[in-house]
Amino acid sequence: MPHLTSTGRPRTGTAAGSTGFGVPGYAHPLLAPVEWAELTRPGTPLHWAVLNVADGPGDRPDPHCLEAAGRLTNAGARILGHLDLRHGTCDFAELVRDAQRFADWYRVGGFYLDRAPSGREDLAAVRRITATLEAVLEGGHLVLGHGTHPYAGYAEAADQLVTFCGPWADYRWSQAAEWTAAYPQDHFVHLVHGVPRTHLDEAVRIARWQGAGTIFFTDRSDPSGRGDPFAALPGYWDEIVSLVGPGISE
């Protein structure tokens, strides 16, 4: 597992050298009020949180999501609108429409592009999408949710790449791709479910060793594959907030 160096060009978004949370999407604020409220707790090292109203922004503004997004924005947090690239099969016009709705209704500070393709053949299309989304927000923070290490060219297409999303059983034996060493740690995101409390320290060490500056670990899991293990707070939320904490860095 090669250690990440800090030779890449500067990026927007996360504090260089610091580890913090990227929340891939809690349940609707009506179903998860505690989860959304916890993100505004002073001292929580939050890099961003994803807002997914109804597999996107929905057909009209949702008052509960408006309130949750407003509270986070007022607290200085970054909200990302959830957009689904469908592994490269999304409709471009629909994607841009949804992005504009997120911007107009929820004043998002960027977008989380879920199910982003990772092959070299899709890079040009993804670059077109990210350039368009940057124009929608006149900048903004873009996260490509590959869930695995993509072709290296994607590193220049967005502010951050999700290079791992999966269970602890796979994460503890994972390795970073060699090309990631050319970028600072704030460029990569790891999302891991099923992490036991007894292995929390080990998981944080792996993330830092592999150069992931933004993380979200949870002890929740979904063996059926039909739910979302990231939709609720980890059982050890207080512990991981203290462990990662403001000012903790490698």
C-alpha positions in Angstrom: 0.0 0.0 0.0 2.0 3.0 -1.2 2.0 6.1 1.0 0.5 9.2 -0.8 2.8 12.1 -1.4 1.6 15.7 -1.9 2.8 16.4 -5.4 -0.5 17.0 -7.1 -2.0 20.4 -8.1 -4.1 22.2 -5.4 -7.7 21.3 -5.2 -10.8 22.9 -3.8 -12.7 21.6 -0.9 -11.0 19.7 2.0 -8.3 21.1 4.2 -4.9 19.9 3.0 -3.5 17.3 5.3 -6.6 16.8 7.4 -8.9 13.8 7.6 -12.7 14.4 7.7 -16.0 12.9 6.8 -17.8 12.6 3.5 -21.4 11.5 4.2 -22.6 9.6 1.1 -26.3 10.2 1.8 -28.3 9.8 5.0 -32.0 8.9 4.7 -34.6 11.6 4.2 -34.5 14.1 7.1 -38.0 12.9 8.2 -36.6 9.4 8.7 -33.1 10.4 10.0 -33.5 13.7 11.9 -30.8 12.8 14.4 -28.3 12.0 11.6 -28.8 15.3 9.9 -28.7 17.2 13.2 -25.4 15.5 14.2 -23.7 17.0 11.2 -24.1 20.5 12.6 -22.5 19.6 15.9 -19.5 22.0 16.5 -16.2 20.3 16.0 -17.4 17.6 13.6 -14.8 17.3 10.9 -17.3 17.3 8.0 -16.0 17.8 4.4 -19.3 17.3 2.8 -22.7 15.6 2.9 -24.8 14.3 0.0 -28.4 15.3 -0.4 -30.5 12.8 -2.3 -34.2 13.8 -2.2 -35.7 11.2 -4.5 -33.0 9.6 -6.6 -32.0 13.2 -7.4 -33.6 16.5 -6.6 -37.2 15.3 -7.1 -40.0 17.1 -9.1 -40.4 20.0 -6.6 -38.6 21.4 -3.6 -39.0 19.3 -0.5 -39.5 21.5 2.6 -37.8 19.0 5.0 -34.8 18.7 2.7 -34.7 22.5 2.3 -34.6 22.9 6.1 -31.8 20.3 6.5 -29.7 21.7 3.7 -30.2 25.2 5.0 -29.1 24.3 8.5 -25.9 22.7 7.2 -25.1 25.5 4.8 -25.6 28.1 7.6 -23.3 26.0 9.7 -20.6 26.4 7.1 -20.9 22.8 5.7 -20.9 21.8 2.0 -23.9 20.1 0.6 -23.5 18.0 -2.6 -26.5 17.1 -4.8 -26.8 13.4 -5.7 -26.6 12.7 -9.5 -26.5 9.2 -10.9 -24.2 8.6 -13.9 -25.5 5.0 -14.2 -22.1 3.7 -15.1 -22.0 6.0 -18.2 -25.6 5.4 -19.5 -27.3 8.5 -18.0 -29.1 11.0 -20.2 -27.0 14.2 -20.4 -30.0 16.6 -20.7 -31.8 15.0 -17.7 -28.6 15.2 -15.6 -28.1 18.9 -16.3 -31.7 19.6 -15.5 -31.4 17.8 -12.2 -28.2 19.6 -11.4 -29.9 23.0 -12.1 -32.8 22.0 -9.8 -30.3 21.2 -7.0 -28.6 24.5 -7.5 -31.8 26.5 -7.7 -33.8 24.8 -4.9 -31.1 23.6 -2.4 -28.2 26.0 -3.1 -25.8 23.0 -3.2 -22.1 23.6 -3.2 -21.3 20.8 -5.6 -22.4 17.3 -6.8 -21.7 13.7 -5.9 -21.7 11.7 -9.2 -22.8 8.3 -8.1 -22.0 5.1 -10.2 -19.4 7.0 -12.2 -17.8 4.8 -14.9 -14.1 4.0 -14.4 -12.8 2.9 -17.9 -10.7 4.9 -20.2 -13.3 4.7 -22.9 -15.8 6.8 -20.8 -13.4 9.5 -19.7 -14.2 12.0 -22.5 -17.9 11.8 -21.7 -17.3 12.2 -18.0 -15.1 15.2 -18.6 -17.9 16.8 -20.7 -20.3 16.2 -17.7 -18.0 17.6 -15.1 -17.2 20.7 -17.2 -20.9 21.4 -17.6 -21.6 20.9 -13.9 -18.8 23.3 -13.0 -20.5 25.9 -15.3 -23.9 25.3 -13.5 -22.4 26.3 -10.2 -19.6 28.6 -11.5 -17.2 26.2 -9.8 -18.4 24.0 -7.0 -17.0 20.7 -5.6 -17.3 17.6 -7.7 -16.9 14.0 -6.4 -16.8 11.1 -8.8 -18.3 8.0 -7.0 -16.4 5.2 -8.8 -16.2 3.0 -5.8 -13.0 1.6 -7.2 -9.7 2.9 -8.7 -10.6 4.2 -12.1 -8.3 4.9 -15.1 -5.8 7.5 -13.9 -7.1 10.2 -16.3 -10.2 10.7 -14.1 -8.0 12.3 -11.4 -8.1 15.5 -13.4 -11.8 15.4 -14.1 -13.1 16.2 -10.6 -12.1 17.5 -7.2 -12.3 14.1 -5.5 -12.6 10.4 -6.5 -14.2 7.7 -4.4 -11.6 4.9 -4.9 -13.1 2.5 -2.4 -16.8 1.8 -1.5 -17.5 -1.5 0.0 -17.3 -3.9 3.0 -14.6 -4.0 5.6 -13.8 -7.6 4.7 -12.4 -6.3 1.3 -11.1 -2.9 2.6 -8.7 -4.4 5.1 -6.8 -6.1 2.3 -7.1 -3.4 -0.3 -4.2 -1.4 -1.9 -4.0 2.0 -3.5 -3.2 2.2 -7.2 0.3 3.5 -7.7 -0.8 6.5 -9.7 -2.6 7.9 -6.7 0.8 8.8 -5.1 1.0 11.8 -7.5 -2.0 13.5 -5.7 -2.6 15.0 -2.3 -4.7 13.0 0.3 -7.6 15.4 -0.1 -8.2 14.0 -3.6 -9.5 10.6 -2.5 -12.5 9.2 -0.6 -13.0 5.8 1.1 -16.5 4.7 2.1 -16.5 1.5 4.1 -19.4 -0.4 5.8 -19.4 -3.3 8.2 -16.3 -2.0 10.1 -16.4 -3.4 13.7 -15.8 -1.1 16.6 -12.7 -3.1 17.5 -11.1 -2.4 14.1 -12.0 1.3 13.8 -8.4 2.4 14.6 -7.1 0.0 12.0 -9.5 1.3 9.4 -8.4 4.9 10.0 -4.8 3.8 9.7 -5.5 2.1 6.3 -7.2 5.2 5.0 -4.3 7.4 6.0 -1.7 5.0 4.6 -3.5 4.8 1.3 -3.9 8.6 1.1 -7.6 9.0 1.6 -8.4 12.4 3.2 -12.2 12.0 3.2 -13.7 8.9 4.8 -17.0 7.5 6.1 -16.9 4.3 8.2 -19.9 2.5 9.7 -20.5 -0.7 11.6 -23.8 -1.0 9.7 -24.0 -3.5 6.9 -26.5 -4.9 4.4 -25.9 -8.5 3.5 -29.0 -8.5 1.3 -27.7 -5.7 -0.9 -31.2 -4.1 -1.0 -30.6 -1.4 1.6 -28.1 1.3 2.3 -25.7 0.8 5.1 -24.7 4.5 4.9 -28.2 5.8 5.5 -27.9 6.0 9.3 -25.4 7.0 11.9 -22.7 4.4 12.8 -23.1 3.0 16.3 -19.8 4.5 17.2 -20.4 8.0 15.8 -19.1 9.8 18.9 -16.0 7.6 19.0 -15.1 8.2 15.4 -15.7 11.9 15.6 -13.2 12.0 18.5 -10.8 9.7 16.7 -10.7 11.7 13.5 -11.4 15.1 15.2 -10.4 18.6 14.1 -6.7 19.0 13.8 -5.9 15.3 13.5 -3.7 14.7 10.5 -0.9 12.6 9.2 
